[in-house]
Amino acid sequence: MRTPLHTAIVELLARNPCGLTDKEIYERLREQYGEPSFNQLMKTLLKLEINGIVRVTRYQKETMKVELLI
């Protein structure tokens, strides 16, 4: 059974308490699952942010830092 994308992101962030960039999350998920597109990742991060599970902040010009809040 495949893990849902939002669950995989939360588990990944739980193992990295300092947070990760959006590109780091994407690369690690691609290694594990090989499926999610960057667009799917961005939509899922937005949903997680709206629900108060993660905080997404602009880290550099085109990079976002994602931190787990719960």
C-alpha positions in Angstrom: 0.0 0.0 0.0 1.3 3.4 -1.0 1.7 6.1 1.6 -0.4 9.3 0.9 1.8 12.3 -0.2 0.8 14.4 2.8 1.7 11.7 5.2 5.0 11.1 3.5 5.8 14.8 3.8 4.9 15.0 7.5 7.0 11.9 8.2 10.0 13.3 6.3 9.7 16.6 8.2 9.4 14.8 11.5 12.8 13.2 10.9 14.3 16.6 10.0 13.3 19.0 12.9 15.2 21.9 11.5 13.0 21.8 8.3 13.8 21.2 4.7 13.6 23.2 1.5 10.9 22.5 -1.0 13.5 21.1 -3.4 15.0 18.8 -0.7 11.6 17.4 0.0 10.9 16.9 -3.7 14.2 15.0 -4.2 13.7 12.8 -1.2 10.1 11.9 -2.2 11.3 11.2 -5.7 13.9 8.8 -4.3 11.2 7.0 -2.2 8.2 7.0 -4.5 9.4 8.2 -7.9 5.9 9.6 -8.7 5.0 13.0 -7.3 5.4 16.0 -9.6 6.6 19.3 -8.2 3.2 20.7 -8.8 1.6 18.0 -6.6 4.1 18.7 -3.9 3.3 22.5 -3.9 -0.5 21.8 -3.7 0.0 19.4 -0.8 2.3 21.8 1.0 -0.4 24.5 0.6 -3.0 22.2 2.1 -0.7 21.3 5.0 0.0 25.0 5.6 -3.7 26.0 5.6 -4.4 23.2 8.1 -1.7 24.5 10.4 0.6 21.4 10.1 3.5 23.1 8.4 5.0 26.6 8.0 6.3 27.6 4.6 8.5 30.6 4.4 10.4 32.2 1.6 14.1 31.1 2.1 15.8 32.5 -1.0 14.5 34.0 -4.2 13.0 30.7 -5.5 13.3 28.4 -2.5 11.0 27.8 0.3 11.8 26.4 3.7 9.2 24.0 5.2 9.0 23.3 8.9 6.7 21.0 10.8 4.5 22.8 13.4 2.9 19.8 15.2 
